[in-house]
């Protein structure tokens, strides 16, 4: 059971790290660089549903912040459920 919880935590932290890296690289790196393209391919499927619901405000895209919060919430719910009921 602990291995499943650990796997969920590692997966969630990895997704959050990639989302954060995507935001930082978008500030400092051009969009045509291979590293930025690769990370965008990984995180765009995560961000796409949020981008349909949340439009940019004053030219700033807040969907990575919302996605990080949702990933953390899902991780917390899953780990608490598994630790308590299984």
N, C-alpha and C positions, 0 to 999 in steps of 0.2 A: 504493500500500500504506500509506503514511504517513497518508493521509486516512482510511482505514478504522480504523486504530489510534487516530487522534485522535478520530474520531467515537465509538468505543467508550469512550474515556476521558472525553469530555465527557458522554456519556449516563450513565455510571456516577457521575460527580461530581454530576450533576443529580439523580439518584435519591437519592444520599446526602444532598444538601442538602435535598431535600423531606422525607425521613425525619427529619432532624434538626429541621427547621422544624416538622414535625408534633408532635414531642415537646415542643419549647419552647412552642409555642402551646397545647398541651394543659395545660401548667402555669399559663399566665397568661391564657388567654382562655376564655370560656364556649363551650360546644359549639354554641350556636345562632347564632354569628356566621358570616356568609357566607364570610369568608376561611378560617376553620377548616373549614367544610363542604367547600369546594372542594379544599383540600389533602387532607382525609380521603378524598374521592372518588378522588384520584390515588394515594394510598399504600395504601389499604385492600386493593386487589387484590394488592399486593406482600406485605402483612403477613398476609393471611388464611391462606395455607398454613402459615405459622409459628405462627399462633395456634391452629390445629388440633393442632399437635404440642406446643407449649409453653404450659402454663397459667400464669396469673399466680401469682407467689410472694409471699405476704404483701401482696397487693393491688397489686403492682408488675408492670407488663407489660414483660417483657424482650425481646419480639419485635422492636422496632425495632433494638436492639443486634445481635441475631442477623442481621437482614436486612441491616444495614450491613456486617457482616463477610462475609456471603455475596456481596453485590454486589461488594465489594472483591476477594474471592477469584475470582469469575467474571471480573472485569475483568483481573486479573493473569494468569489462565490464558489468556484469549483474546489479550491483547496479546503475551504471551510466545510463544504458539503461532504467531501471525501473523508476528511478527518473526523467529522462528527458521526456520519451515518454508515460508513463502511469499515 
